[in-house]
Amino acid sequence: MIGTRFEEYGRTSDELPFVLHARLKRTAESLSRESNWHGELEIQLCLDGEGSVLLDGNSINIKKDDIITVNSNVIHYTSTESRLEYLCLIISTSFCRQNGIDTSKLLYDSLIHSELLLEYFKELTDIYGSDSPIRTAKLNHTVLKILIELTEKHSQINDLSESTSKAFENVKATIRYIREHYAEKFTLDDISKSIYADKFELCRSFKRLSNLTIVQYTNAFRCQRAAELIAEGHSVNDAAWLCGFHNTSFFTKTFKQYMGRLPSEYK
């Protein structure tokens, strides 16, 4: 089962207000276990091979020179049945707003073909690998050119309702709660009281926006953490206990369901 995670990009800085993965490589055997989503605008450029990007359940096939924009808070998953190499640029929301562009209120085209943007991305990767004394200024300038071109030529106003925005905030808060308290025993009531949300509406929103129930997400995250602990040398029983599982047989059954292997196979 593919899980879903929320990512926060607090590691972007004022010096480089973006994250750039210049050449990510994927094969059918090395795909991520999780789709993800975040508040920042993400841009992917297919460099070689072919694959697909799932955006809120809609699949888009990609090949060389295709540009994909992942809008704010869109659940996405990049995959391939053969081989795929792509560039991934994630731009800080604060950097966008400082330059008068609120990406949370804009809806960018999902699939773009643009020779100018291809030139800008080539410029960006060349500067990124250079040792120019004004490297930072050049990088920020080029990212801003990309952002301006996307906004002027490939975007429209996003009519996301206030209720949907609130639902996103509640789901993000729920994910944070689970990640902070996964080692403890907690209930849906505990979560809903902590984030001041109606528990029934929260369940509906969580399922709609993550494709998982809160229980499924909790179990999946606990199993992932347990796998990491086992790989680091913890016993299966200790890893289960540290990740909120107090019944070994239930842990083993749940772990196999979400991770595809028995806990002992991670040692």
Backbone as CSV, one residue per row, in Angstrom:
resi,resn,N_x,N_y,N_z,CA_x,CA_y,CA_z,C_x,C_y,C_z
1,MET,0.845,-1.206,0.000,0.000,0.000,0.000,0.875,1.249,0.000
2,ILE,0.563,2.200,-0.881,1.287,3.459,-0.918,0.727,4.384,0.152
3,GLY,1.591,4.866,1.029,1.161,5.805,2.061,1.185,7.233,1.554
4,THR,0.820,8.154,2.430,0.822,9.580,2.093,1.451,10.349,3.230
5,ARG,2.360,11.251,2.924,2.978,12.043,3.972,2.899,13.533,3.639
6,PHE,2.832,14.332,4.694,2.898,15.774,4.543,4.333,16.197,4.800
7,GLU,4.885,17.050,3.934,6.258,17.511,4.086,6.289,18.994,4.416
8,GLU,7.215,19.361,5.298,7.430,20.765,5.598,8.842,21.124,5.169
9,TYR,8.970,22.214,4.443,10.269,22.597,3.918,10.862,23.765,4.699
10,GLY,10.995,23.570,6.011,11.611,24.588,6.841,13.102,24.702,6.602
11,ARG,13.676,23.715,5.863,15.122,23.749,5.642,15.525,24.718,4.538
12,THR,14.563,25.281,3.805,14.917,26.326,2.860,15.346,27.542,3.660
13,SER,16.256,28.327,3.127,16.817,29.452,3.869,16.640,30.740,3.089
14,ASP,16.944,31.875,3.757,16.883,33.159,3.067,17.920,33.220,1.961
15,GLU,19.036,32.482,2.145,20.095,32.496,1.143,19.669,31.744,-0.114
16,LEU,19.144,30.548,0.091,18.623,29.747,-1.024,17.201,29.329,-0.679
17,PRO,16.218,30.135,-1.019,14.824,29.854,-0.630,14.148,28.848,-1.552
18,PHE,14.844,27.769,-1.810,14.277,26.701,-2.631,15.067,25.427,-2.383
19,VAL,14.467,24.306,-2.755,15.154,23.008,-2.736,15.273,22.548,-4.173
20,LEU,16.475,22.186,-4.582,16.699,21.722,-5.953,17.336,20.345,-5.945
21,HIS,16.644,19.382,-6.560,17.219,18.071,-6.833,17.469,18.056,-8.344
22,ALA,18.720,18.214,-8.722,19.046,18.444,-10.130,18.857,17.212,-11.006
23,ARG,18.985,16.022,-10.429,18.808,14.808,-11.247,18.397,13.638,-10.357
24,LEU,17.097,13.465,-10.209,16.571,12.317,-9.471,16.403,11.149,-10.438
25,LYS,16.744,9.964,-9.979,16.659,8.778,-10.828,15.700,7.774,-10.212
26,ARG,14.787,7.273,-11.021,13.815,6.285,-10.567,13.752,5.123,-11.560
27,THR,13.572,3.933,-11.011,13.264,2.756,-11.823,12.025,2.103,-11.223
28,ALA,11.490,1.118,-11.903,10.302,0.435,-11.394,10.579,-0.221,-10.040
29,GLU,11.860,-0.525,-9.772,12.228,-1.190,-8.515,12.610,-0.207,-7.414
30,SER,12.729,1.082,-7.712,13.220,2.036,-6.708,12.255,3.201,-6.499
31,LEU,10.964,2.913,-6.537,9.972,3.956,-6.348,9.749,4.221,-4.866
32,SER,9.271,5.405,-4.553,8.963,5.759,-3.177,7.785,4.936,-2.664
33,ARG,7.763,4.709,-1.351,6.641,4.006,-0.727,5.475,4.951,-0.451
34,GLU,5.696,6.258,-0.616,4.676,7.223,-0.226,4.462,8.291,-1.285
35,SER,3.215,8.711,-1.455,2.938,9.958,-2.138,3.123,11.056,-1.099
36,ASN,3.201,12.309,-1.516,3.394,13.367,-0.537,2.705,14.644,-0.982
37,TRP,2.636,15.604,-0.066,2.039,16.899,-0.367,2.620,17.936,0.568
38,HIS,2.596,19.180,0.139,3.168,20.275,0.910,2.588,21.583,0.403
39,GLY,2.805,22.637,1.137,2.244,23.937,0.769,3.018,24.656,-0.311
40,GLU,4.239,24.216,-0.591,5.088,24.903,-1.562,4.793,24.466,-3.005
41,LEU,5.049,25.369,-3.934,4.935,25.044,-5.354,6.113,24.151,-5.747
42,GLU,5.826,23.054,-6.427,6.872,22.142,-6.902,6.826,22.056,-8.421
43,ILE,7.990,22.046,-9.031,8.090,21.926,-10.490,9.003,20.751,-10.813
44,GLN,8.545,19.871,-11.674,9.347,18.733,-12.113,9.601,18.850,-13.607
45,LEU,10.841,18.595,-14.017,11.219,18.589,-15.427,11.775,17.220,-15.777
46,CYS,11.133,16.538,-16.709,11.612,15.227,-17.143,12.869,15.402,-17.993
47,LEU,13.967,14.800,-17.543,15.249,14.927,-18.243,15.499,13.767,-19.196
48,ASP,14.989,12.590,-18.830,15.214,11.415,-19.674,14.261,10.308,-19.243
49,GLY,14.035,9.365,-20.140,13.134,8.267,-19.838,11.678,8.699,-19.914
50,GLU,10.829,7.930,-19.264,9.403,8.254,-19.253,8.764,7.697,-17.984
51,GLY,7.632,8.279,-17.634,6.941,7.847,-16.431,5.605,8.541,-16.319
52,SER,5.137,8.713,-15.101,3.860,9.383,-14.878,3.890,10.083,-13.528
53,VAL,3.068,11.119,-13.404,2.912,11.837,-12.141,1.431,11.825,-11.797
54,LEU,1.127,11.376,-10.590,-0.248,11.331,-10.101,-0.500,12.595,-9.292
55,LEU,-1.471,13.400,-9.719,-1.807,14.645,-9.043,-3.245,14.572,-8.555
56,ASP,-3.417,14.433,-7.230,-4.758,14.287,-6.651,-5.584,13.244,-7.393
57,GLY,-4.946,12.125,-7.724,-5.645,11.014,-8.352,-5.677,11.044,-9.867
58,ASN,-5.215,12.145,-10.489,-5.193,12.256,-11.953,-3.788,11.969,-12.465
59,SER,-3.673,10.971,-13.328,-2.365,10.545,-13.824,-1.994,11.292,-15.114
60,ILE,-0.748,11.802,-15.151,-0.236,12.504,-16.330,1.029,11.799,-16.783
61,ASN,1.055,11.325,-18.019,2.242,10.687,-18.569,3.279,11.737,-18.934
62,ILE,4.541,11.449,-18.666,5.606,12.414,-18.960,6.736,11.752,-19.726
63,LYS,7.375,12.568,-20.553,8.556,12.149,-21.302,9.543,13.317,-21.310
64,LYS,10.664,13.157,-21.966,11.722,14.158,-21.950,11.200,15.548,-22.323
65,ASP,11.614,16.540,-21.545,11.293,17.961,-21.718,9.887,18.349,-21.266
66,ASP,9.109,17.396,-20.762,7.808,17.749,-20.182,8.024,18.398,-18.824
67,ILE,7.245,19.430,-18.540,7.319,20.138,-17.263,6.000,19.933,-16.523
68,ILE,6.104,19.486,-15.285,4.937,19.267,-14.432,4.973,20.272,-13.284
69,THR,3.848,20.950,-13.037,3.765,21.796,-11.849,2.817,21.135,-10.852
70,VAL,3.294,21.039,-9.626,2.512,20.472,-8.527,2.045,21.641,-7.669
71,ASN,0.762,21.932,-7.725,0.229,23.083,-7.006,0.243,22.868,-5.497
72,SER,0.092,23.958,-4.777,0.079,23.933,-3.325,-0.944,22.928,-2.799
73,ASN,-0.482,22.046,-1.892,-1.332,21.074,-1.198,-1.918,19.990,-2.093
74,VAL,-1.320,19.749,-3.237,-1.767,18.665,-4.114,-0.974,17.399,-3.787
75,ILE,-1.680,16.304,-3.549,-1.029,15.020,-3.281,-0.447,14.497,-4.595
76,HIS,0.855,14.174,-4.588,1.486,13.769,-5.844,2.424,12.577,-5.638
77,TYR,2.595,11.851,-6.741,3.421,10.643,-6.712,4.005,10.441,-8.101
78,THR,5.338,10.383,-8.182,6.030,10.230,-9.456,6.511,8.788,-9.604
79,SER,6.206,8.180,-10.739,6.547,6.770,-10.909,6.965,6.479,-12.345
80,THR,7.470,5.279,-12.538,7.842,4.823,-13.874,7.752,3.304,-13.930
81,GLU,7.477,2.792,-15.098,7.483,1.342,-15.292,8.806,0.883,-15.887
82,SER,9.680,1.834,-16.225,10.981,1.493,-16.795,12.078,2.302,-16.112
83,ARG,12.337,3.509,-16.646,13.393,4.366,-16.097,12.996,5.822,-16.273
84,LEU,13.301,6.630,-15.261,12.945,8.043,-15.308,14.007,8.865,-14.597
85,GLU,14.424,9.955,-15.242,15.304,10.927,-14.603,14.629,12.286,-14.696
86,TYR,14.592,12.998,-13.574,13.913,14.289,-13.595,14.511,15.269,-12.595
87,LEU,14.315,16.524,-12.890,14.701,17.614,-11.994,13.501,17.975,-11.138
88,CYS,13.744,18.311,-9.872,12.667,18.704,-8.972,13.047,20.008,-8.270
89,LEU,12.230,21.025,-8.454,12.459,22.337,-7.837,11.269,22.665,-6.940
90,ILE,11.531,22.914,-5.657,10.491,23.271,-4.692,10.817,24.668,-4.170
91,ILE,9.904,25.618,-4.414,10.181,27.026,-4.113,9.490,27.439,-2.819
92,SER,10.231,28.078,-1.938,9.700,28.544,-0.668,8.499,29.466,-0.874
93,THR,7.431,29.205,-0.132,6.228,30.037,-0.224,6.518,31.470,0.197
94,SER,7.361,31.650,1.214,7.685,33.006,1.670,8.453,33.777,0.600
95,PHE,9.331,33.099,-0.145,10.060,33.743,-1.241,9.084,34.217,-2.316
96,CYS,8.098,33.382,-2.632,7.093,33.756,-3.625,6.312,34.978,-3.159
97,ARG,5.878,34.960,-1.902,5.081,36.073,-1.385,5.884,37.354,-1.271
98,GLN,7.160,37.237,-0.929,8.017,38.416,-0.866,8.116,39.113,-2.217
99,ASN,7.917,38.342,-3.275,7.967,38.893,-4.624,6.568,39.111,-5.207
100,GLY,5.570,39.148,-4.329,4.216,39.498,-4.752,3.435,38.387,-5.410
101,ILE,3.879,37.135,-5.245,3.194,36.009,-5.875,2.754,35.042,-4.787
102,ASP,1.443,34.937,-4.569,0.900,34.020,-3.562,0.483,32.739,-4.275
103,THR,1.358,31.743,-4.250,1.109,30.506,-5.004,-0.071,29.719,-4.450
104,SER,-0.444,29.964,-3.189,-1.585,29.248,-2.620,-2.909,29.708,-3.226
105,LYS,-2.892,30.883,-3.867,-4.114,31.418,-4.473,-4.109,31.291,-5.995
106,LEU,-3.106,30.581,-6.523,-2.998,30.403,-7.967,-3.060,28.917,-8.311
107,LEU,-3.570,28.632,-9.496,-3.637,27.265,-9.991,-2.802,27.201,-11.271
108,TYR,-1.656,26.529,-11.192,-0.747,26.444,-12.338,-1.111,25.259,-13.222
109,ASP,-0.861,25.393,-14.522,-1.113,24.303,-15.458,-0.318,23.072,-15.029
110,SER,-0.932,21.920,-15.103,-0.271,20.696,-14.647,0.846,20.262,-15.581
111,LEU,0.603,20.328,-16.889,1.587,19.899,-17.880,1.922,21.073,-18.792
112,ILE,3.217,21.384,-18.899,3.643,22.566,-19.659,4.747,22.181,-20.633
113,HIS,4.691,22.755,-21.825,5.779,22.654,-22.800,6.250,24.078,-23.094
114,SER,7.488,24.373,-22.776,7.980,25.738,-22.928,9.488,25.726,-23.156
115,GLU,9.911,26.189,-24.330,11.338,26.278,-24.629,12.020,27.282,-23.704
116,LEU,11.319,28.366,-23.363,11.907,29.374,-22.486,12.164,28.801,-21.093
117,LEU,11.206,28.066,-20.555,11.404,27.456,-19.244,12.521,26.416,-19.270
118,LEU,12.659,25.690,-20.365,13.759,24.740,-20.491,15.100,25.469,-20.433
119,GLU,15.173,26.642,-21.063,16.393,27.455,-21.009,16.678,27.902,-19.585
120,TYR,15.640,28.310,-18.883,15.809,28.774,-17.504,16.291,27.633,-16.599
121,PHE,15.744,26.441,-16.791,16.169,25.308,-15.968,17.621,24.925,-16.272
122,LYS,18.016,25.010,-17.543,19.429,24.753,-17.904,20.325,25.780,-17.222
123,GLU,19.911,27.029,-17.246,20.652,28.100,-16.588,20.755,27.840,-15.079
124,LEU,19.651,27.400,-14.487,19.624,27.152,-13.047,20.604,26.049,-12.639
125,THR,20.587,24.937,-13.355,21.473,23.824,-13.000,22.939,24.171,-13.259
126,ASP,23.227,24.954,-14.305,24.603,25.384,-14.568,25.130,26.250,-13.430
127,ILE,24.298,27.194,-12.988,24.716,28.088,-11.902,24.840,27.310,-10.595
128,TYR,23.926,26.374,-10.369,23.915,25.600,-9.124,25.226,24.842,-8.930
129,GLY,25.814,24.373,-10.021,27.061,23.622,-9.932,28.308,24.469,-10.054
130,SER,28.150,25.786,-10.114,29.293,26.685,-10.301,29.826,27.185,-8.964
131,ASP,30.974,27.856,-8.996,31.544,28.475,-7.799,31.631,29.991,-7.976
132,SER,30.696,30.543,-8.700,30.663,31.988,-8.936,30.554,32.742,-7.612
133,PRO,31.239,33.873,-7.467,31.136,34.664,-6.227,29.748,35.250,-6.013
134,ILE,28.953,35.318,-7.068,27.575,35.813,-6.931,26.582,34.691,-7.269
135,ARG,26.989,33.473,-6.924,26.170,32.295,-7.217,24.773,32.414,-6.614
136,THR,24.678,32.818,-5.346,23.384,32.902,-4.672,22.459,33.887,-5.366
137,ALA,22.986,35.054,-5.709,22.176,36.077,-6.379,21.689,35.572,-7.732
138,LYS,22.563,34.899,-8.472,22.183,34.368,-9.785,21.106,33.282,-9.659
139,LEU,21.263,32.412,-8.660,20.281,31.352,-8.462,18.906,31.927,-8.133
140,ASN,18.867,32.860,-7.183,17.591,33.467,-6.812,16.960,34.207,-7.989
141,HIS,17.805,34.865,-8.783,17.312,35.592,-9.962,16.690,34.627,-10.976
142,THR,17.347,33.491,-11.196,16.838,32.518,-12.169,15.558,31.852,-11.682
143,VAL,15.497,31.512,-10.401,14.270,30.938,-9.857,13.119,31.929,-9.978
144,LEU,13.403,33.201,-9.751,12.365,34.229,-9.884,11.897,34.340,-11.334
145,LYS,12.804,34.196,-12.290,12.410,34.222,-13.709,11.477,33.045,-14.022
146,ILE,11.807,31.876,-13.472,10.942,30.710,-13.668,9.566,30.973,-13.080
147,LEU,9.542,31.526,-11.876,8.287,31.795,-11.182,7.438,32.814,-11.937
148,ILE,8.069,33.865,-12.438,7.345,34.899,-13.189,6.763,34.330,-14.481
149,GLU,7.551,33.543,-15.201,7.079,32.958,-16.459,5.901,32.017,-16.216
150,LEU,6.004,31.198,-15.183,4.904,30.294,-14.850,3.639,31.067,-14.497
151,THR,3.806,32.113,-13.700,2.649,32.864,-13.221,1.993,33.667,-14.337
152,GLU,2.802,34.264,-15.196,2.255,35.094,-16.278,1.623,34.268,-17.386
153,LYS,2.212,33.129,-17.717,1.787,32.382,-18.903,1.033,31.092,-18.602
154,HIS,1.154,30.584,-17.380,0.636,29.234,-17.133,-0.108,29.120,-15.808
155,SER,-0.878,30.149,-15.416,-1.611,30.065,-14.158,-2.948,30.784,-14.255
156,GLN,-3.804,30.488,-13.292,-5.083,31.165,-13.155,-5.424,31.250,-11.670
157,ILE,-6.417,32.053,-11.322,-6.816,32.194,-9.931,-7.410,30.888,-9.426
158,ASN,-6.981,30.467,-8.238,-7.492,29.248,-7.625,-8.722,29.590,-6.793
159,ASP,-9.845,28.936,-7.078,-11.082,29.234,-6.362,-11.307,28.277,-5.196
160,LEU,-10.199,27.827,-4.570,-10.296,26.927,-3.419,-11.137,27.569,-2.333
161,SER,-12.143,26.864,-1.877,-13.057,27.422,-0.883,-12.405,27.496,0.488
162,GLU,-12.985,28.345,1.347,-12.472,28.495,2.709,-12.594,27.188,3.479
163,SER,-13.676,26.453,3.247,-13.874,25.192,3.965,-12.818,24.159,3.567
164,THR,-12.445,24.136,2.285,-11.407,23.214,1.834,-10.062,23.585,2.430
165,SER,-9.766,24.894,2.502,-8.520,25.344,3.114,-8.446,24.925,4.573
166,LYS,-9.562,25.054,5.287,-9.603,24.648,6.684,-9.402,23.145,6.816
167,ALA,-9.954,22.391,5.889,-9.791,20.937,5.921,-8.322,20.560,5.772
168,PHE,-7.602,21.248,4.859,-6.175,20.993,4.690,-5.425,21.258,5.987
169,GLU,-5.741,22.361,6.642,-5.069,22.696,7.890,-5.321,21.635,8.946
170,ASN,-6.543,21.145,9.038,-6.871,20.113,10.017,-6.147,18.795,9.719
171,VAL,-6.056,18.446,8.443,-5.360,17.215,8.069,-3.867,17.336,8.372
172,LYS,-3.289,18.486,8.058,-1.875,18.697,8.365,-1.626,18.616,9.865
173,ALA,-2.522,19.216,10.655,-2.388,19.179,12.109,-2.501,17.744,12.626
174,THR,-3.378,16.957,12.011,-3.537,15.556,12.402,-2.262,14.767,12.126
175,ILE,-1.675,14.994,10.965,-0.434,14.296,10.610,0.685,14.672,11.575
176,ARG,0.767,15.960,11.931,1.778,16.377,12.903,1.556,15.681,14.243
177,TYR,0.293,15.614,14.666,-0.031,14.973,15.947,0.414,13.509,15.936
178,ILE,0.094,12.791,14.865,0.451,11.373,14.772,1.966,11.195,14.808
179,ARG,2.686,12.059,14.087,4.144,11.939,14.036,4.797,12.283,15.369
180,GLU,4.150,13.118,16.158,4.696,13.490,17.460,4.318,12.503,18.559
181,HIS,3.192,11.783,18.388,2.660,10.926,19.453,2.563,9.454,19.049
182,TYR,3.237,9.053,17.963,3.068,7.697,17.453,3.463,6.627,18.473
183,ALA,4.355,6.961,19.415,4.807,5.988,20.410,3.802,5.821,21.545
184,GLU,2.800,6.677,21.586,1.824,6.674,22.670,0.509,6.055,22.199
185,LYS,-0.325,5.720,23.165,-1.674,5.269,22.858,-2.578,6.492,22.801
186,PHE,-3.255,6.695,21.679,-4.164,7.834,21.558,-5.390,7.430,20.756
187,THR,-6.427,8.230,20.862,-7.689,7.947,20.177,-8.027,9.086,19.226
188,LEU,-9.034,8.872,18.415,-9.524,9.923,17.522,-9.998,11.124,18.333
189,ASP,-10.602,10.863,19.491,-11.040,11.960,20.355,-9.851,12.807,20.811
190,ASP,-8.749,12.145,21.127,-7.552,12.884,21.552,-7.075,13.818,20.448
191,ILE,-7.071,13.317,19.208,-6.613,14.142,18.087,-7.561,15.305,17.855
192,SER,-8.844,15.023,17.770,-9.815,16.069,17.447,-9.838,17.154,18.516
193,LYS,-9.685,16.766,19.797,-9.650,17.761,20.868,-8.379,18.600,20.786
194,SER,-7.281,17.964,20.413,-6.004,18.671,20.332,-6.006,19.746,19.255
195,ILE,-6.691,19.474,18.123,-6.671,20.440,17.018,-7.990,21.209,16.890
196,TYR,-8.898,20.992,17.880,-10.181,21.714,17.915,-10.997,21.495,16.635
197,ALA,-11.164,20.216,16.287,-11.923,19.874,15.077,-12.979,18.823,15.405
198,ASP,-14.077,18.849,14.667,-15.097,17.818,14.800,-14.530,16.502,14.277
199,LYS,-14.600,15.446,15.094,-13.912,14.207,14.727,-14.511,13.535,13.501
200,PHE,-15.808,13.667,13.287,-16.429,13.027,12.130,-16.061,13.750,10.834
201,GLU,-16.063,15.066,10.880,-15.645,15.844,9.716,-14.160,15.632,9.442
202,LEU,-13.374,15.517,10.520,-11.941,15.275,10.371,-11.680,13.950,9.662
203,CYS,-12.409,12.925,10.038,-12.250,11.608,9.392,-12.556,11.691,7.898
204,ARG,-13.640,12.397,7.562,-14.016,12.525,6.148,-12.951,13.299,5.374
205,SER,-12.475,14.394,5.950,-11.465,15.224,5.275,-10.161,14.457,5.103
206,PHE,-9.766,13.739,6.139,-8.497,13.006,6.085,-8.534,11.954,4.986
207,LYS,-9.631,11.219,4.900,-9.761,10.193,3.871,-9.777,10.807,2.482
208,ARG,-10.474,11.915,2.334,-10.586,12.567,1.013,-9.250,13.129,0.543
209,LEU,-8.464,13.687,1.452,-7.247,14.381,1.060,-5.998,13.503,1.083
210,SER,-6.040,12.392,1.798,-4.847,11.545,1.873,-5.052,10.155,1.277
211,ASN,-6.295,9.811,0.962,-6.644,8.484,0.452,-6.443,7.381,1.496
212,LEU,-6.250,7.762,2.755,-6.119,6.812,3.848,-7.013,7.244,4.998
213,THR,-7.430,6.294,5.818,-8.095,6.669,7.057,-7.024,7.076,8.065
214,ILE,-7.455,7.713,9.156,-6.497,8.117,10.186,-5.829,6.886,10.789
215,VAL,-6.582,5.816,10.989,-6.010,4.581,11.534,-4.981,3.996,10.571
216,GLN,-5.298,3.977,9.277,-4.348,3.451,8.288,-3.068,4.270,8.260
217,TYR,-3.209,5.593,8.297,-2.013,6.446,8.281,-1.170,6.210,9.533
218,THR,-1.839,6.118,10.692,-1.133,5.899,11.952,-0.367,4.582,11.927
219,ASN,-1.027,3.517,11.500,-0.366,2.212,11.444,0.786,2.207,10.446
220,ALA,0.590,2.849,9.291,1.643,2.897,8.282,2.870,3.647,8.798
221,PHE,2.635,4.780,9.473,3.762,5.557,9.987,4.475,4.801,11.104
222,ARG,3.714,4.174,11.995,4.320,3.390,13.068,5.170,2.247,12.503
223,CYS,4.684,1.597,11.464,5.445,0.500,10.857,6.730,1.007,10.201
224,GLN,6.647,2.156,9.552,7.850,2.729,8.939,8.902,3.058,9.986
225,ARG,8.466,3.643,11.102,9.405,3.964,12.179,9.962,2.681,12.790
226,ALA,9.128,1.665,12.955,9.584,0.398,13.516,10.633,-0.241,12.608
227,ALA,10.417,-0.179,11.296,11.389,-0.737,10.353,12.738,-0.043,10.488
228,GLU,12.713,1.265,10.673,13.961,2.019,10.855,14.678,1.595,12.129
229,LEU,13.917,1.422,13.219,14.515,1.018,14.496,15.113,-0.388,14.416
230,ILE,14.383,-1.298,13.753,14.889,-2.668,13.603,16.176,-2.664,12.795
231,ALA,16.198,-1.877,11.733,17.397,-1.783,10.894,18.575,-1.203,11.666
232,GLU,18.280,-0.377,12.663,19.343,0.232,13.481,19.842,-0.701,14.576
233,GLY,19.174,-1.861,14.760,19.663,-2.819,15.728,18.725,-3.143,16.876
234,HIS,17.576,-2.471,16.958,16.607,-2.793,18.011,15.967,-4.153,17.738
235,SER,15.578,-4.830,18.817,14.852,-6.082,18.647,13.454,-5.781,18.109
236,VAL,12.821,-6.789,17.531,11.475,-6.616,16.980,10.504,-6.190,18.082
237,ASN,10.607,-6.822,19.244,9.698,-6.483,20.345,9.901,-5.052,20.826
238,ASP,11.156,-4.642,20.967,11.440,-3.273,21.414,10.937,-2.252,20.393
239,ALA,11.177,-2.525,19.107,10.732,-1.601,18.059,9.216,-1.473,18.066
240,ALA,8.535,-2.599,18.253,7.071,-2.567,18.299,6.595,-1.707,19.456
241,TRP,7.167,-1.927,20.640,6.759,-1.187,21.833,7.042,0.306,21.667
242,LEU,8.211,0.661,21.128,8.600,2.058,20.960,7.734,2.784,19.923
243,CYS,7.048,2.007,19.099,6.213,2.623,18.058,4.718,2.457,18.335
244,GLY,4.379,2.154,19.588,2.971,2.153,19.969,2.231,0.843,19.806
245,PHE,2.959,-0.230,19.454,2.327,-1.551,19.326,2.619,-2.350,20.595
246,HIS,1.584,-2.710,21.341,1.779,-3.434,22.592,1.321,-4.884,22.500
247,ASN,1.073,-5.335,21.284,0.699,-6.728,21.041,1.557,-7.222,19.873
248,THR,2.444,-8.179,20.167,3.427,-8.610,19.164,2.783,-9.236,17.936
249,SER,1.785,-10.060,18.141,1.157,-10.721,16.986,0.430,-9.707,16.112
250,PHE,-0.233,-8.727,16.727,-0.902,-7.670,15.952,0.129,-6.839,15.200
251,PHE,1.255,-6.551,15.864,2.330,-5.788,15.210,2.844,-6.531,13.983
252,THR,3.118,-7.821,14.130,3.655,-8.604,13.008,2.690,-8.626,11.832
253,LYS,1.416,-8.834,12.127,0.395,-8.869,11.077,0.270,-7.502,10.388
254,THR,0.249,-6.435,11.177,0.105,-5.090,10.627,1.344,-4.689,9.836
255,PHE,2.516,-5.031,10.357,3.777,-4.706,9.681,3.837,-5.364,8.304
256,LYS,3.468,-6.639,8.239,3.482,-7.355,6.944,2.495,-6.706,5.975
257,GLN,1.361,-6.255,6.482,0.344,-5.632,5.633,0.849,-4.345,4.993
258,TYR,1.540,-3.515,5.780,1.948,-2.197,5.288,3.335,-2.188,4.640
259,MET,4.227,-3.045,5.119,5.605,-3.013,4.640,5.918,-4.116,3.642
260,GLY,5.024,-5.118,3.538,5.217,-6.174,2.551,6.175,-7.262,2.974
261,ARG,6.786,-7.109,4.164,7.729,-8.101,4.678,7.522,-8.251,6.176
262,LEU,8.050,-9.335,6.732,7.988,-9.526,8.174,9.007,-8.625,8.867
263,PRO,8.755,-8.238,10.098,9.703,-7.370,10.827,11.105,-7.964,10.898
264,SER,11.195,-9.267,11.074,12.506,-9.918,11.203,13.367,-9.762,9.957
265,GLU,12.745,-9.529,8.803,13.484,-9.386,7.553,14.203,-8.041,7.454
266,TYR,13.914,-7.110,8.370,14.597,-5.814,8.357,15.863,-5.823,9.193
267,LYS,16.145,-6.916,9.882,17.353,-6.975,10.709,18.595,-7.078,9.839
